[in-house]
């Protein structure tokens, strides 16, 4: 990963964790927001979106770094569904919204129970399809945050009912990460994963 690309991802991750998790921030102890603020590093300016070109991936192996795959493996999490997964596209009965938009969805879950843990998707985006995608986020009540090169929609969720959700829209792409078990830790991880996917599907011009 080039240094310029790393700088493009860092500010987005910082902003998303701090702002989009806010829908449940009122329920957390007051000390939590303070800790997040003091730990936030100074962000460098993001690169203009025109500096990078989006390439739609065709398999799940090409959207995550080896370090993330190894981390999943250490937790007993394997690729269950999606191109290259144990069950391919047959893991889910119905296509995901990202798949319906011409993208891929990769379901990572526990090898022994085969229960999903993270659903990581990438889909192409255009001016024609973007309004419907954004409208679906509004229906879900997701929080919106705009950065220099992207618009993100997410929610922290909780550990009992609601998943942690992160969607990042750029001019030509839609990257989404859903953690089945929500909460701040899962949400933070989803934000990190969305940045890793960005690094793998965009290349410098």
C-alpha positions, 0 to 999 in steps of 0.5 A: 500500500502506498503512503498516499493511499494510507493517508486517504484511508486514515481520516475516513476511519477516524471520522466514521468511528467518531461521528457515525457511531453517534446514534448510540453514543448517548447510551454509553458512559460519558467517559467513552467519547472523551477517550475516543477524542483524546486518542484521535490523531491529527488527520492528513488531507485525503487524496482527491478521488480522481487520483485513484481508479476503481476496479470491480473485484470478481472474487472475495480473496482480492478484497482483504489483506492477508493480515485480516484473513489471518486474523479471521482464521485465528478466530475460527472465521472462514469464507463461507459465502461469495465467490471463492467461499465454501458454498459460493453464491449458494450460502444466501437464499436471496441476493444481497442489495450489493449483488443486485447492483452487480457486485459481490458479497463475501460472508465470513463466519465461524467454521464450526457453526457456519453462522455469519460474522461479517458480510463484506460487499463491493458493488459498482455505483453510478449516478443512476443507481446511487439515489435508490441506494441512498434512499435505502440507507435513509429507510434504515435510519443510518447516520450520514457523514461526508469526507473529502472523497466519500459519503458514509452511512453507518450505525453502531448497533448493539450486542443483542439485536442490531448489527454494526453497519458501515456503507461507504459510497464514492463516485463509482463504488459502494463498499459495505461491511455488516458485523452480525453482532454490533457494538462499538468494537464491532463497529470500529472493526467494520470501519477498519475493514471498509478501509482495507477493502478500499485499498484493494479495489482502488489503484493509483492512476 
